[in-house]
Amino acid sequence: MIPEELQSQLTGYGITSFDETALREALEAHAPPYTLIKLAPWPARRWKCHYRLLVGEKIYDSQSAGEAYALGLLAALKHSSKTLES
């Protein structure tokens, strides 16, 4: 499950399904290729996260794969809406 604040931000962009698969598919539709890394125990303790999503030059740390996808998707949606406004 992803945090409620993240859910409400995604809802503003028309994303209403928050399961891991739906978020991954939406990310694949809106973002360039990405890499999701499940961290080993010692880096997870050091960085206080379990997953790291790499999208282009951006890094998103999260506690779950679904949250990582949601963070990447939100950034991609914000970027595309700014591009459309310009």
Secondary structure, DSSP 8 states (H G I E B T S, - for coil): ---HHHHHHHHTTT----SHHHHHHHHHHHS--EEEEE--HHHHHHHT-SEEEEETTEEEEESSHHHHHHHHHHHHHHHHHHHHH-
